[in-house]
């Protein structure tokens, strides 16, 4: 009995059907993966801002203008009034990381001035010890103390003063307002005494108060 042969599928059609079946199977997984949101890129951390009173050097510069008046302790004979220009060069000796004291400095300050009343020039220098205290925001308080040595002609007008060489120990409190990094406006009150330290008699001397206004630049 004759049996007809079974029809054979074309090999090319078989491979095409198999490929379509595979693509149909993996298509849903590919679309799910494409729909997943990508993680946002990590934001760069901004650099930490340094406090405005910090510096990377030891030297600082500044200038002040001071106006001083004689007071009545123990007497006020000549009503001395002084206008003084004070250029400054400072050396930061030590910075402290904690505690109320944050900085210790040595400050050399010039004395270039005139006695508005009763008259007479003043020319000399002052050495200060300055202590900067813990700041609050952009304001840093300080205390300084030192002494001046100067040449003056004030003795020709004021009987409290004798001789052309005078010394002026002084001390005061002030604040520094840092309006920009390492740059500050300075306001200070000082109490002072002027006499010739016994170099010439009589040596009465006088006391007074001074207000100073100035600018300070911490060198990088």
C-alpha positions in Angstrom: 0.0 0.0 0.0 1.5 3.4 -1.0 1.8 6.1 1.8 2.5 9.6 0.5 5.5 11.4 2.0 4.9 14.0 4.9 5.3 17.6 3.8 8.5 19.1 5.1 8.7 22.8 6.4 11.1 25.1 4.9 14.1 25.6 7.1 14.1 29.4 6.6 10.5 29.7 7.7 11.2 27.6 10.8 14.1 29.9 11.9 12.0 33.0 11.3 9.1 31.7 13.4 11.5 30.7 16.2 13.1 34.2 16.2 9.7 35.9 16.3 8.7 33.7 19.3 11.8 34.7 21.2 11.3 38.4 20.6 7.7 38.2 21.7 8.8 36.6 24.9 11.5 39.1 25.9 9.7 42.3 24.7 7.7 42.8 27.9 10.8 42.7 30.1 12.6 45.1 27.9 9.8 47.7 28.1 9.6 47.3 31.9 13.3 48.0 32.2 13.0 51.1 29.9 10.2 52.5 32.0 12.2 52.5 35.3 13.3 56.0 36.2 17.0 56.7 36.3 18.6 57.7 39.6 19.3 61.4 39.7 23.0 62.3 39.6 24.6 63.0 43.0 24.8 66.7 43.8 28.2 68.1 44.4 28.7 69.2 48.0 29.4 73.0 48.2 32.8 73.9 49.7 32.7 74.7 53.4 32.8 78.4 53.9 35.6 79.5 56.1 34.9 82.1 58.8 35.7 85.6 57.7 38.3 86.2 60.4 40.5 83.2 59.5 43.7 83.6 57.5 46.5 81.5 56.0 49.4 83.8 57.0 50.8 85.4 60.1 50.9 89.1 59.1 48.2 91.7 59.0 48.0 95.4 58.2 45.8 98.2 59.2 45.4 101.9 60.0 43.3 103.8 62.5 42.5 107.5 63.3 42.2 108.3 66.9 40.9 111.3 68.8 42.0 111.7 72.4 41.1 114.2 75.2 42.6 114.9 78.6 40.4 114.1 81.5 40.1 115.4 85.0 41.9 112.5 86.8 43.7 113.9 88.8 43.3 117.4 87.1 42.8 119.0 83.7 44.9 122.1 83.3 45.4 122.4 79.6 42.4 120.6 78.1 44.6 118.7 75.7 42.9 117.4 72.5 44.9 115.1 70.2 44.3 113.9 66.6 46.5 110.9 65.7 47.0 108.7 62.6 48.0 105.2 63.5 49.3 102.8 60.7 49.7 99.2 62.0 51.7 96.1 61.3 50.6 93.0 63.2 52.0 89.5 63.7 49.6 86.7 64.6 51.6 84.7 67.2 49.1 82.0 68.1 45.6 80.8 67.0 43.4 78.9 69.5 40.8 76.4 68.4 38.6 76.5 71.5 38.0 78.6 74.6 37.1 82.3 74.9 40.5 83.4 73.6 41.0 82.8 69.8 44.1 84.7 68.8 47.2 86.4 70.3 49.0 89.1 68.3 51.8 91.6 68.5 50.9 94.9 66.9 53.4 97.7 66.0 51.5 101.0 65.7 52.8 104.3 64.5 52.0 107.6 66.1 51.7 110.5 63.7 49.6 113.4 65.2 49.1 116.8 66.5 47.6 118.3 69.6 44.6 120.2 68.2 44.6 122.1 71.5 46.8 123.6 72.8 49.2 122.7 70.0 52.3 120.6 69.4 53.2 117.6 67.1 53.6 113.9 68.2 55.7 111.4 66.4 56.5 107.9 67.6 55.6 104.2 67.8 53.5 101.9 70.0 53.9 98.2 70.8 50.7 96.4 71.6 49.7 92.9 72.9 46.4 92.1 71.4 44.0 89.4 72.4 41.1 88.5 70.1 38.1 86.7 71.7 35.5 84.3 70.5 33.6 85.9 67.6 29.8 86.1 67.2 28.9 85.9 63.5 31.1 88.5 61.8 32.0 90.5 65.0 35.2 89.7 66.9 35.9 91.6 70.2 39.4 92.2 71.4 41.5 93.7 74.2 44.9 95.3 73.7 47.5 96.9 76.0 50.9 98.5 75.2 53.0 101.7 75.5 54.1 104.4 73.1 57.4 106.3 73.0 57.3 109.6 71.1 58.8 112.9 70.4 56.5 115.9 71.0 56.5 119.6 71.3 53.4 119.5 73.5 55.5 120.6 76.5 55.8 124.1 75.1 52.1 124.5 75.5 51.0 122.3 78.4 52.5 122.5 81.9 51.5 118.9 82.7 54.2 117.7 80.3 58.0 118.3 80.6 60.5 117.6 77.9 60.3 116.4 74.3 60.4 112.7 75.0 57.1 111.2 76.3 55.8 107.8 77.0 52.1 106.8 76.8 51.0 103.5 78.3 47.5 102.6 77.2 44.9 99.8 77.0 41.5 99.4 75.5 38.6 97.3 74.3 37.3 97.2 70.7 35.4 95.2 68.1 36.3 94.1 64.6 33.5 93.8 62.1 34.5 91.5 59.2 32.5 92.8 56.2 34.5 90.6 53.8 36.8 87.6 54.4 39.9 88.8 56.2 38.8 92.5 56.0 37.3 94.3 58.9 36.3 97.7 60.2 37.7 98.4 63.7 36.2 100.6 66.5 38.1 100.9 69.9 38.1 102.8 73.1 41.4 103.4 74.9 42.5 104.8 78.2 46.0 106.3 78.3 48.6 108.2 80.5 51.3 110.5 79.1 54.4 111.4 81.0 58.2 111.4 80.6 58.9 108.5 83.0 61.0 110.8 85.2 63.5 111.8 82.5 62.9 115.5 83.4 61.3 117.3 86.3 58.6 118.2 86.9 56.9 115.1 85.7 53.2 115.6 86.4 51.8 114.0 83.2 48.1 113.6 82.4 45.5 110.9 81.7 42.9 110.8 78.9 40.5 108.7 76.8 40.7 108.0 73.1 38.3 106.7 70.5 39.7 105.1 67.3 38.2 104.1 64.0 40.0 102.1 61.4 40.4 99.3 58.9 42.2 95.9 59.2 43.4 93.4 56.6 44.5 89.9 57.5 47.1 88.9 54.9 46.5 85.6 53.1 
